[in-house]
Amino acid sequence: MLKVILVVSGKGGTGKTSLTAGVGAALSGLGRRVLLIDGDCGLRNLDIVLGMSDRVVYSFADVAGGAVQLADAMARHPDYETLYLLTAPVALPALSERGMEQLAVQAEEAGFDYLIIDGPAGLPAELSFLAHIATQAVVVTSTDRACIRGAERCARKLEEEYCIQRIRMVLNHVRPRMISHGKSGNIDDAMDEAGLPLLGIVPEDEDLIACGNSGKSILAAKHSGAARAFQNIARRMDGERVPLMRL
């Protein structure tokens, strides 16, 4: 059965796009068929992180609006045979919940195991169309208190207004040294403040920046902590019990 996962954040700069790309590639590496959707209209950059800017033509709005079928619109990743992308439109056209439902139906009929949506930061109006088809959500945040507050507000909106019951949190850009010196909130405090179960932690990683700029998958970086974190998160999404990384 298709799992539709909405990746969101309370504010920008938390790394949700990098997480979407990394976890999508990791799930594909596990043999799962994955469709990624860039839902950040106007600020789309998932194609850049994936190294697919020269491959995308159609947006998810073209499919939801009935202009083209999913099979003709989605672009396959050059390195991962079961990883596909639908980009975001430059400007959001009029969408209907029915159109988004039909997009999800086409994804399930195409045999996808996962449809992962890189949602917009914050709580814009277009979030409602993306949340309408989501069966679960991942809120990406850092341990900074302002980010945690935004994550908690975002999660409550998803739960109360969009009736998404399974919402988990990923702590990104974690800096163990700053935590140990008391200069950053710790993981337990972040979980308590956000009130969300923890799906995974991702350490601060310079390789992530380098790979994002070059369009290369972070999973190719042999000693990358972020790569190992994304692989662990993918395995947890897929139902496997995986211990948290030791940072």
C-alpha positions as CSV (number, residue, x, y, z in Angstrom):
1,M,0.0,0.0,0.0
2,L,1.3,3.5,-0.9
3,K,2.6,5.5,1.9
4,V,2.3,9.3,1.4
5,I,4.7,11.2,3.6
6,L,4.7,15.0,3.9
7,V,8.0,16.5,5.0
8,V,7.6,19.9,6.6
9,S,9.3,22.4,8.9
10,G,8.1,25.3,11.1
11,K,10.6,27.6,9.4
12,G,13.1,27.6,6.5
13,G,16.7,26.4,6.7
14,T,16.1,23.2,8.6
15,G,17.3,21.0,5.8
16,K,14.0,19.3,4.8
17,T,14.9,19.2,1.1
18,S,18.2,17.5,1.8
19,L,16.5,15.0,4.0
20,T,13.8,14.3,1.4
21,A,16.4,13.7,-1.2
22,G,18.7,11.6,1.0
23,V,15.9,9.4,2.5
24,G,14.3,9.0,-0.9
25,A,17.6,7.7,-2.3
26,A,18.1,5.4,0.7
27,L,14.6,3.9,0.3
28,S,15.3,3.3,-3.4
29,G,18.6,1.6,-2.3
30,L,16.4,-0.7,-0.2
31,G,14.6,-1.7,-3.4
32,R,11.5,0.4,-2.8
33,R,9.9,2.4,-5.6
34,V,9.8,6.0,-4.6
35,L,8.2,9.2,-6.1
36,L,9.4,12.5,-4.7
37,I,7.4,15.6,-5.2
38,D,8.7,19.1,-4.7
39,G,5.9,20.9,-3.0
40,D,7.7,24.2,-2.4
41,C,6.2,26.3,-5.1
42,G,8.2,29.3,-6.2
43,L,11.3,28.2,-4.2
44,R,11.7,24.8,-5.7
45,N,15.2,23.3,-5.4
46,L,14.7,19.5,-4.9
47,D,15.8,19.0,-8.5
48,I,19.1,20.8,-7.8
49,V,19.9,18.7,-4.8
50,L,19.1,15.5,-6.7
51,G,21.1,16.6,-9.8
52,M,18.0,16.4,-12.0
53,S,17.6,20.0,-13.2
54,D,18.0,18.9,-16.8
55,R,15.5,16.1,-16.5
56,V,12.4,17.7,-15.1
57,V,9.8,19.2,-17.4
58,Y,6.4,18.7,-15.8
59,S,5.3,19.7,-12.3
60,F,3.0,18.0,-9.9
61,A,0.4,20.6,-10.7
62,D,0.4,19.5,-14.3
63,V,-0.6,16.0,-13.2
64,A,-3.1,17.1,-10.5
65,G,-4.7,19.4,-13.1
66,G,-5.1,16.6,-15.6
67,A,-2.8,18.2,-18.2
68,V,-0.5,15.1,-18.3
69,Q,-0.5,11.6,-16.8
70,L,2.0,10.8,-14.1
71,A,3.7,8.1,-16.2
72,D,4.6,10.8,-18.8
73,A,5.5,13.6,-16.3
74,M,7.8,11.9,-13.7
75,A,11.5,12.0,-14.3
76,R,13.8,9.0,-13.3
77,H,16.9,9.7,-11.2
78,P,20.1,9.0,-13.3
79,D,21.6,6.7,-10.6
80,Y,18.7,5.2,-8.7
81,E,16.4,3.2,-11.0
82,T,13.4,3.2,-8.7
83,L,13.6,6.9,-7.7
84,Y,11.5,9.5,-9.6
85,L,10.8,13.2,-9.3
86,L,7.9,15.6,-10.0
87,T,9.0,19.2,-9.5
88,A,7.0,22.1,-8.3
89,P,5.4,24.8,-10.5
90,V,7.0,28.2,-10.5
91,A,3.7,29.7,-9.5
92,L,0.9,27.7,-7.8
93,P,-2.2,27.4,-10.1
94,A,-5.7,26.6,-8.9
95,L,-5.6,23.1,-7.5
96,S,-8.4,20.8,-6.2
97,E,-8.3,18.2,-3.6
98,R,-9.8,15.8,-6.2
99,G,-6.8,16.4,-8.5
100,M,-4.3,15.7,-5.7
101,E,-6.2,12.5,-4.9
102,Q,-6.0,11.4,-8.6
103,L,-2.2,12.0,-8.5
104,A,-1.9,9.7,-5.5
105,V,-4.1,7.1,-7.2
106,Q,-1.9,7.2,-10.3
107,A,1.2,6.8,-8.0
108,E,-0.3,3.7,-6.4
109,E,-1.3,2.2,-9.7
110,A,2.2,2.7,-11.0
111,G,3.5,0.5,-8.1
112,F,5.1,3.1,-6.0
113,D,5.7,2.2,-2.3
114,Y,6.4,5.7,-1.2
115,L,5.3,9.2,-2.3
116,I,7.3,11.7,-0.3
117,I,6.4,15.4,-0.6
118,D,9.0,18.1,0.2
119,G,6.5,20.6,1.6
120,P,6.9,24.4,1.9
121,A,8.4,25.9,5.0
122,G,6.0,27.3,7.6
123,L,2.3,27.1,7.2
124,P,1.3,28.6,3.8
125,A,-2.1,28.1,2.3
126,E,-0.9,25.5,-0.3
127,L,0.1,23.2,2.5
128,S,-3.6,22.1,2.7
129,F,-3.5,20.5,-0.8
130,L,-0.4,18.5,0.0
131,A,-1.6,17.5,3.4
132,H,-4.9,16.3,2.0
133,I,-3.3,13.2,0.5
134,A,-0.7,12.6,3.2
135,T,-1.0,9.5,5.4
136,Q,1.8,10.6,7.7
137,A,4.2,13.5,8.2
138,V,7.8,14.2,9.2
139,V,8.6,17.5,10.8
140,V,12.3,18.6,10.3
141,T,13.9,20.9,12.9
142,S,17.2,21.7,14.5
143,T,17.6,21.8,18.3
144,D,17.4,25.6,18.4
145,R,14.5,26.7,20.5
146,A,12.9,28.9,17.8
147,C,12.9,26.0,15.4
148,I,11.4,23.6,18.0
149,R,8.6,26.1,18.6
150,G,7.9,26.3,14.9
151,A,8.0,22.5,14.7
152,E,5.4,22.1,17.5
153,R,3.1,24.6,15.8
154,C,3.4,23.0,12.5
155,A,2.7,19.5,13.9
156,R,-0.4,20.7,15.8
157,K,-1.8,22.2,12.5
158,L,-1.2,19.0,10.6
159,E,-3.0,17.1,13.4
160,E,-5.9,19.4,14.1
161,E,-6.7,20.8,10.7
162,Y,-5.5,18.1,8.3
163,C,-6.2,15.1,10.6
164,I,-2.7,13.5,10.0
165,Q,-2.3,11.3,13.0
166,R,1.2,9.9,12.5
167,I,3.7,12.7,12.9
168,R,7.3,12.2,13.7
169,M,10.3,14.5,14.1
170,V,13.8,14.5,12.7
171,L,16.4,16.6,14.4
172,N,18.8,17.9,11.8
173,H,22.1,19.9,12.0
174,V,22.8,18.3,15.4
175,R,26.1,19.6,16.9
176,P,27.2,17.3,19.7
177,R,29.9,19.6,20.9
178,M,27.6,22.5,21.3
179,I,25.1,20.3,23.1
180,S,27.8,19.0,25.5
181,H,28.9,22.6,26.2
182,G,25.3,23.7,26.9
183,K,25.3,26.1,24.0
184,S,22.5,24.2,22.2
185,G,19.4,22.4,23.3
186,N,19.7,18.7,23.8
187,I,17.7,15.9,22.1
188,D,15.5,15.1,25.1
189,D,14.6,18.7,25.6
190,A,13.7,19.0,21.9
191,M,11.4,16.0,22.1
192,D,9.7,17.3,25.2
193,E,9.1,20.8,23.8
194,A,7.9,19.6,20.4
195,G,5.8,16.8,21.9
196,L,6.7,14.5,19.0
197,P,8.3,11.0,18.7
198,L,11.8,11.0,17.2
199,L,12.2,9.4,13.8
200,G,15.9,10.2,13.6
201,I,18.8,12.5,14.2
202,V,21.2,13.9,11.5
203,P,24.5,15.4,12.5
204,E,25.9,18.6,11.0
205,D,27.8,17.4,7.9
206,E,29.8,19.5,5.4
207,D,29.6,16.7,2.9
208,L,25.8,17.4,2.7
209,I,26.5,21.0,1.5
210,A,29.1,19.8,-1.0
211,C,26.9,17.1,-2.4
212,G,23.8,19.4,-2.6
213,N,25.8,22.0,-4.6
214,S,27.1,19.4,-7.0
215,G,23.9,17.4,-7.4
216,K,25.6,14.2,-6.2
217,S,23.8,11.9,-3.7
218,I,25.0,12.2,-0.1
219,L,24.9,8.4,0.0
220,A,28.0,8.3,-2.1
221,A,30.0,10.0,0.6
222,K,31.7,7.0,2.4
223,H,32.3,8.6,5.7
224,S,29.3,10.9,5.9
225,G,27.4,11.0,9.1
226,A,24.4,12.4,7.3
227,A,24.4,9.5,4.8
228,R,24.3,7.0,7.6
229,A,21.5,9.0,9.3
230,F,19.4,9.1,6.2
231,Q,19.8,5.3,5.7
232,N,18.8,4.7,9.3
233,I,15.7,6.9,8.9
234,A,14.7,5.1,5.7
235,R,15.0,1.8,7.4
236,R,12.8,3.0,10.2
237,M,10.2,4.3,7.8
238,D,10.2,0.9,6.2
239,G,9.3,-0.7,9.5
240,E,12.7,-1.9,10.7
241,R,13.9,-1.3,14.3
242,V,17.1,0.6,14.1
243,P,18.9,2.2,17.1
244,L,19.6,5.9,17.0
245,M,23.1,7.0,15.9
246,R,25.7,7.7,18.6
247,L,27.0,11.2,17.9
